[in-house]
């Protein structure tokens, strides 16, 4: 069965651009999966965190009971 490649590339006029980041260990043919807080490679297991904290929801701490 063929793997889906929809969403990994974007066509702009005559040029083809990649929308996802390539894995630095595996090379340009393997893309990192986009998760809410990280990017990860399904082939080698490489993981990198996203540094954009503005898009992540903040966790509110409950007040301590005295």
C-alpha positions, 0 to 999 in steps of 0.5 A: 500500500502506498504511503500518503504524501499529501500535505508534505509538499506545496506547489507554488507556481512552477516550484515545489516546496517542502512543508515539513522539516527533514530529519537531520540524521536520516537525510532529506527523504525522511520527514519529521512528524508534526506533534503539538509540542515536538517533531519526531522521526518515525524511522530513527526516533529523533525528537526535537521540541518546538520552541514556540511557547505562544501557540501552546496552551498554558497549564494553570496551577490549582491553588494549594489548600492550607 
